[in-house]
Structures are given as structure tokens and as C-alpha cells.
Amino acid sequence: MLKKKFRLQTNSSFKATYFQNRVVSDEFFVLYAGKNKENIDDITRAGFVVSKKVDKRATVRNKIKRRLREAYSFYMKQNKIKYMSLIFIAKEKAKETDYHDTLKSVNKLMEKLANKFI
């Protein structure tokens, strides 16, 4: 589980990240990125969104978010990220994935983001 200091919490921080308009996606998730960091040691905050369109059951939505948070924290242990905030949004196909597919998807999205907005 991500600690509170690593999570996006307020509506204004979500809106600010959406407003930056840096978006990459694949078949399972959409990733929005916020401002560039001035100092690489600053904290990167992440938000995870799974809407009721994906599945009406809260247990399924929470399972997707848990997998996504775990894949993101695994990625963070190995890499430095140059963005202040990230938002992961699940698509309908995300409920068909397992942890390994989620991990591959997060890695692919982060690589796309790095290549697209350098």
C-alpha cells in the first residue's frame, strides 16, 4: 500500500494534473502526467481511478486499484520519475488482467511517457 504522502488526495491536484495534458495509454490503462520536477529527489504523487463503467462491483474495482498500486510501487523502487504527479485510469479491459499484465502495462506506459515528453 502506498503511504499517504505518495498519493494524490485533493480534487485540485487531480485537476492540475489533468490540465497538463500529457497523456499516454495502452489497452488497459490511461496515464496522465503532471509538471516536471525541478529536483529529482522531490516526491512523486500518484492517483488511481477506476470508474463504475469498468465494473459495478466495488470489490472488482478495488482489486484493480490494488494491483495497479503494487505494480506502480514496484516500478518506483527501480526507477526515478521526473514528474510531480501521475494519474492512472483503468479501462474496461483492466478487469481481465492479472498482476503480471498490469506490471507490463505500467512499465510500457512509463517508457512511452519518457519517450514522448522528453
C-alpha positions as CSV (number, residue, x, y, z in Angstrom):
1,M,0.0,0.0,0.0
2,L,1.3,3.4,-0.9
3,K,1.8,5.8,2.0
4,K,-0.4,8.9,2.2
5,K,2.5,11.2,1.3
6,F,2.8,9.4,-2.1
7,R,-0.9,9.7,-3.1
8,L,-2.8,12.4,-4.8
9,Q,-5.6,13.3,-2.5
10,T,-7.3,16.6,-3.3
11,N,-9.6,17.4,-6.2
12,S,-7.4,20.4,-7.2
13,S,-4.3,18.2,-7.5
14,F,-6.2,15.8,-9.8
15,K,-7.5,18.8,-11.9
16,A,-4.0,20.3,-12.1
17,T,-2.6,17.0,-13.4
18,Y,-5.3,16.6,-16.0
19,F,-4.7,20.2,-17.1
20,Q,-1.1,19.5,-18.0
21,N,-2.5,17.4,-20.9
22,R,0.4,14.8,-21.0
23,V,-1.4,11.6,-21.8
24,V,-0.3,8.1,-22.9
25,S,-2.4,5.0,-23.0
26,D,-2.5,1.3,-23.8
27,E,-5.2,-1.3,-24.0
28,F,-5.6,-1.5,-20.2
29,F,-4.8,2.0,-18.7
30,V,-4.5,5.7,-19.4
31,L,-1.7,7.7,-17.7
32,Y,-1.8,11.4,-17.1
33,A,1.4,13.1,-16.0
34,G,1.8,16.5,-14.2
35,K,4.6,19.0,-14.1
36,N,8.2,18.2,-14.4
37,K,10.2,18.1,-11.2
38,E,12.9,20.7,-10.6
39,N,14.6,18.4,-8.1
40,I,14.7,14.7,-8.9
41,D,14.5,13.9,-5.1
42,D,11.1,15.5,-4.7
43,I,8.1,13.2,-4.0
44,T,6.1,11.9,-6.9
45,R,2.4,11.5,-6.1
46,A,0.1,9.1,-7.8
47,G,-3.6,8.7,-8.1
48,F,-5.6,5.7,-9.2
49,V,-9.0,5.9,-10.8
50,V,-11.4,3.0,-11.6
51,S,-14.9,4.1,-12.6
52,K,-18.1,2.2,-12.3
53,K,-18.1,1.8,-16.0
54,V,-15.3,-0.7,-15.6
55,D,-17.4,-2.8,-13.2
56,K,-20.2,-2.0,-10.9
57,R,-18.9,-4.1,-8.0
58,A,-16.6,-2.3,-5.6
59,T,-14.6,-5.4,-4.9
60,V,-13.5,-5.7,-8.6
61,R,-12.7,-2.0,-8.8
62,N,-10.6,-2.2,-5.5
63,K,-8.8,-5.3,-6.8
64,I,-7.8,-3.4,-10.0
65,K,-6.5,-0.5,-7.9
66,R,-4.6,-2.7,-5.5
67,R,-2.8,-4.4,-8.5
68,L,-2.1,-1.1,-10.1
69,R,-0.7,0.4,-6.9
70,E,1.5,-2.6,-6.3
71,A,2.8,-2.5,-9.9
72,Y,3.5,1.2,-9.6
73,S,5.4,0.9,-6.3
74,F,7.4,-2.0,-7.8
75,Y,8.3,0.3,-10.7
76,M,9.2,3.2,-8.4
77,K,11.7,1.1,-6.4
78,Q,13.7,0.5,-9.6
79,N,13.4,3.9,-11.4
80,K,13.4,7.6,-10.7
81,I,10.5,9.5,-12.2
82,K,10.7,13.1,-13.4
83,Y,7.1,14.1,-12.9
84,M,5.4,15.6,-9.8
85,S,2.1,13.8,-10.2
86,L,0.7,10.8,-12.1
87,I,-2.9,9.6,-12.6
88,F,-3.6,6.0,-13.7
89,I,-7.1,5.5,-15.1
90,A,-8.4,1.9,-15.7
91,K,-10.2,1.0,-18.9
92,E,-12.8,-1.8,-19.1
93,K,-10.2,-4.4,-20.3
94,A,-8.3,-3.9,-17.0
95,K,-10.6,-6.3,-15.1
96,E,-9.3,-9.1,-17.3
97,T,-5.7,-8.6,-16.4
98,D,-3.6,-10.3,-13.8
99,Y,-0.7,-8.8,-11.8
100,H,2.0,-9.6,-14.5
101,D,-0.1,-7.9,-17.2
102,T,-0.6,-4.9,-15.0
103,L,3.2,-4.7,-14.3
104,K,4.0,-4.9,-18.0
105,S,1.4,-2.3,-18.8
106,V,2.8,0.2,-16.2
107,N,6.3,-0.3,-17.5
108,K,5.2,0.2,-21.0
109,L,3.2,3.4,-20.1
110,M,6.1,4.9,-18.2
111,E,8.5,4.2,-21.1
112,K,6.0,5.8,-23.5
113,L,5.7,8.8,-21.3
114,A,9.5,9.2,-21.0
115,N,9.9,8.9,-24.8
116,K,7.0,11.2,-25.7
117,F,7.7,14.1,-23.4
118,I,11.4,14.4,-23.2
